């Protein structure tokens, strides 16, 4: 017979906060402009998280802001760094975009010359992410 503390030990590697809790039950970002290679940069905004009637940010929102404070960071990198599913990360980023806290843009190589990404590289990245 297993003791209840053994169940807790088995769950030690599981995250304590489920993704639906982080996103407030939302399952989609409501945006289709965020891809794995979209770069996120922090906008300089005055005031605090509760200024101008904005609700306080969740810890995950603040973590995104910290990651993007020094340089643009790709959506895939943010998801990996926060150890969250990409879909959850996109919802968090969408919240920050809507609040005017971050800006999303394509990588400069694509923005400047209108070129399309090399599908071979993108497929390799996709396959690598699936393997994680």
C-alpha positions, 0 to 999 in steps of 0.5 A: 500500500502506497502512502500519500507522501509517496504520491507527493514525491512522484509529483515533485517534478510537476509544475505547481501552477498549471498553465490554465491558472497562469492564463486565467483559463484562456487557451489561445492567444487571440493573436496570430502575429506571434510566431516562434521567431517573433522578437519581443522587446520591452517598451519604456513605460512610466509608472508601476504595474498598477498605474493608470488602472492597469492590474498588477502583473503576474510573476510570469508576466514580470519574468517575460519583462525581465528576459526582454529588458536588455535585448530582443528575445524570440518567443521560443526562447522565452517559452524555453527560459520560463519552461512554459508551453509556447501557447501559454507564453504567447498568451502572456506576451499578448497580455503584455502587448495589449497593456503596452508593455512590450512590442513584437516584431519579426527578425530584422532580416525578414523585416528589412528585405521581405525575405521568407525564412529558409524552410529547412532551418525552420523545420529543423528548429520545429523538430528540435523543439518537438524533441524536447 
